[in-house]
Amino acid sequence: MEENQTVTAGLMEMDVQMDASVLYDYMLYHNYHGVQGLMGTLIGLFMIIYYVNQHANIIYLMVGIVVIFYVPVSLYLSAKRQALENEFYKQPLHYSFEEEGIRVSQKEETSFLAWDDIYKAVATARSIILYTGPRSAAIIPRAACEGRTADLIRIISTHMSPKKVKIRQ
């Protein structure tokens, strides 16, 4: 992953090359922090526990294992496919964190997102995720911050409502 960043007047700029691991991290977070992902895991665990405790038919064990492992494997394959096939991910994204919002550019295309328009900000061990809607997000890998993750979190926390920021260092 190739990244470049600068900090000027308290604001940050960086280039992020999206890859399958970054997309997979986002997909895992998004899936397992929703009802559907949690329910699938609980059902899979229930099936395995039922098999073990009740000495039930082996089909309970097999279904439980499939339910638990299907989602992560499926998400990984989807992330890998998107990273390879989607033209959007083949070129780096340039993020500029400004007083008014975030400017994202790629080649000649530029878009701007006001801080108030960001749905919520969360973090995983590998990424800072800025949700722009219920199913869309700007994903900033911590590696792209090149040791300046705390600065990025401070910028986000300063410009967004505290109710929207769910980030731990």
C-alpha positions as CSV (number, residue, x, y, z in Angstrom):
1,M,0.0,0.0,0.0
2,E,1.5,3.3,-1.0
3,E,0.7,6.3,1.1
4,N,1.8,9.9,1.4
5,Q,0.7,12.4,4.0
6,T,1.3,16.0,5.2
7,V,0.0,18.0,8.1
8,T,-0.5,21.8,7.6
9,A,-2.3,24.2,10.0
10,G,-3.7,21.3,12.0
11,L,-5.2,19.6,9.0
12,M,-4.0,16.5,7.3
13,E,-3.7,15.2,3.7
14,M,-2.9,11.7,2.6
15,D,-3.0,9.3,-0.3
16,V,-4.6,5.9,0.2
17,Q,-4.4,3.0,-2.1
18,M,-7.3,0.7,-1.4
19,D,-6.7,-3.0,-1.4
20,A,-8.5,-6.2,-0.4
21,S,-7.3,-6.1,3.2
22,V,-8.6,-2.6,3.8
23,L,-12.0,-3.5,2.2
24,Y,-12.2,-6.7,4.2
25,D,-11.5,-4.9,7.5
26,Y,-14.4,-2.5,6.7
27,M,-16.7,-5.3,5.6
28,L,-16.1,-7.3,8.7
29,Y,-16.7,-4.3,11.0
30,H,-19.9,-3.4,9.1
31,N,-21.3,-6.9,9.1
32,Y,-20.5,-7.8,12.7
33,H,-21.7,-4.5,14.1
34,G,-25.2,-5.1,12.7
35,V,-28.0,-7.3,13.8
36,Q,-27.7,-9.7,10.9
37,G,-24.0,-10.5,11.5
38,L,-24.5,-11.0,15.2
39,M,-27.6,-13.2,14.8
40,G,-25.7,-15.4,12.3
41,T,-22.9,-15.9,14.8
42,L,-25.2,-16.6,17.7
43,I,-27.2,-19.2,15.6
44,G,-24.0,-20.9,14.6
45,L,-22.8,-21.0,18.1
46,F,-26.1,-22.3,19.4
47,M,-26.0,-25.1,16.8
48,I,-22.5,-26.2,17.9
49,I,-23.4,-26.0,21.6
50,Y,-26.5,-27.9,21.0
51,Y,-24.6,-30.6,19.2
52,V,-22.0,-30.9,22.0
53,N,-24.4,-30.8,24.9
54,Q,-27.2,-33.0,23.5
55,H,-25.0,-35.4,21.5
56,A,-27.2,-34.4,18.6
57,N,-26.9,-35.4,15.0
58,I,-23.7,-34.2,13.4
59,I,-25.7,-32.1,11.0
60,Y,-26.0,-29.5,13.9
61,L,-22.2,-29.3,14.1
62,M,-21.8,-29.0,10.4
63,V,-24.5,-26.3,10.0
64,G,-23.1,-24.4,12.9
65,I,-19.6,-24.4,11.5
66,V,-20.8,-23.4,8.0
67,V,-22.9,-20.5,9.5
68,I,-20.0,-19.2,11.5
69,F,-17.3,-19.4,8.8
70,Y,-19.4,-18.6,5.7
71,V,-19.7,-14.9,6.4
72,P,-16.0,-14.1,6.9
73,V,-14.9,-16.3,3.9
74,S,-17.6,-14.7,1.8
75,L,-16.6,-11.2,2.8
76,Y,-13.0,-11.9,2.1
77,L,-13.7,-13.2,-1.4
78,S,-16.0,-10.2,-2.0
79,A,-13.3,-7.7,-0.9
80,K,-10.7,-9.4,-3.0
81,R,-13.0,-9.4,-6.1
82,Q,-13.9,-5.7,-5.6
83,A,-10.2,-4.7,-5.1
84,L,-9.3,-6.5,-8.4
85,E,-12.3,-5.6,-10.5
86,N,-13.5,-2.2,-9.4
87,E,-11.7,0.6,-11.3
88,F,-12.3,3.0,-8.4
89,Y,-9.9,1.0,-6.2
90,K,-7.1,0.8,-8.8
91,Q,-6.0,4.4,-8.3
92,P,-5.1,6.1,-5.0
93,L,-7.5,8.4,-3.3
94,H,-6.3,11.7,-2.0
95,Y,-7.9,12.8,1.2
96,S,-7.6,16.4,2.4
97,F,-9.1,17.0,5.9
98,E,-10.1,20.7,5.9
99,E,-12.0,23.0,8.3
100,E,-15.2,22.7,6.4
101,G,-15.0,19.0,5.6
102,I,-13.2,16.3,3.7
103,R,-12.1,16.7,0.1
104,V,-11.5,13.4,-1.7
105,S,-9.9,13.4,-5.1
106,Q,-8.9,10.7,-7.6
107,K,-7.3,11.6,-10.9
108,E,-9.3,14.6,-12.1
109,E,-12.4,13.9,-10.0
110,T,-13.0,15.7,-6.7
111,S,-15.8,15.5,-4.2
112,F,-16.4,17.3,-1.0
113,L,-18.1,16.0,2.2
114,A,-19.0,18.5,4.9
115,W,-18.4,17.4,8.5
116,D,-22.1,17.7,9.3
117,D,-22.9,15.2,6.5
118,I,-20.8,12.4,8.0
119,Y,-23.1,9.8,9.6
120,K,-20.6,8.5,12.2
121,A,-16.9,7.9,12.7
122,V,-15.7,4.6,14.1
123,A,-12.5,2.7,14.2
124,T,-11.2,-0.8,13.9
125,A,-7.7,-2.0,14.8
126,R,-6.7,-1.3,11.2
127,S,-8.8,1.6,10.0
128,I,-10.7,4.8,10.7
129,I,-14.1,4.6,9.1
130,L,-16.2,7.7,8.3
131,Y,-19.7,6.6,7.4
132,T,-21.2,8.8,4.8
133,G,-24.5,6.9,4.9
134,P,-25.8,3.7,6.4
135,R,-23.9,1.5,3.8
136,S,-21.2,3.8,2.5
137,A,-18.0,5.1,4.0
138,A,-14.6,6.7,3.6
139,I,-12.0,4.2,4.8
140,I,-8.7,5.5,6.1
141,P,-6.2,2.7,6.9
142,R,-4.2,3.5,10.1
143,A,-1.1,2.6,8.1
144,A,-1.9,5.5,5.7
145,C,-1.5,7.9,8.7
146,E,2.1,6.9,9.0
147,G,2.1,7.3,12.8
148,R,-0.2,10.3,12.8
149,T,-3.4,8.4,13.6
150,A,-3.9,10.5,16.8
151,D,-3.7,13.7,14.8
152,L,-6.4,12.4,12.4
153,I,-8.6,11.3,15.3
154,R,-8.2,14.7,16.9
155,I,-9.2,16.4,13.6
156,I,-12.3,14.2,13.3
157,S,-13.2,14.7,17.0
158,T,-12.8,18.5,16.7
159,H,-15.0,18.8,13.6
160,M,-17.8,16.3,14.3
161,S,-20.4,16.0,17.0
162,P,-19.2,13.9,19.9
163,K,-22.3,11.7,19.6
164,K,-21.2,10.7,16.1
165,V,-17.6,9.8,17.0
166,K,-17.1,6.3,18.3
167,I,-13.3,6.0,18.0
168,R,-10.8,4.6,20.5
169,Q,-7.1,4.9,20.0
